[in-house]
């Protein structure tokens, strides 16, 4: 199983609305009563989890002093790169790109409500590159 992301958010309702507005789906069926955690999906594929910051720190006290956000990026590969970019640009801060990187990947980066940086790759460029072999494992 590849690494799975669980991002800590201030307000799950606001984050859910933000991601749904960008075309993601959210499934809250895994949450038990009093546990504010949600599956984040894109076109039926699992992307990670949204977890209330307060609940996450209670569940895993080692994170109690850790600020929301991270020093890094989360990536998603999409089929309609240009359409997705246009949708994001109307709703969020695009902080870099779109551009084509040194290995031929089309990418842009945006920031979500809690400061997480999301990198979006063009699936067609990905499939045409040597990086595709890593996704076939």
JOPECOR-V283160 format. One line per field, one symbol per residue. phi: phi as a letter, one per 20 degrees, with the letter a starting at -180 (. if undefined). psi: psi as a letter, one per 40 degrees, with the letter a starting at -180 (. if undefined). Layout:
phi->???
psi->???
//
This chain:
phi->.fgdecdecfcffffffffffeoedcddfefegndecbfdcclnefdqcdcggffffffcgfegdeffnbercddcdcfegfffgffffecbeedanfbdefdneebbccdefdnfededdefffffedffggfeef
psi->hiihhhhhidhddddddddddeeiihheeehihehgiihhihfeihdaihhhdddddddgdeedehiiaigaiiihhidgdddddddddeeihheiaiihaeeehhiihihadeehhhhhihdddddeieddddee.
//
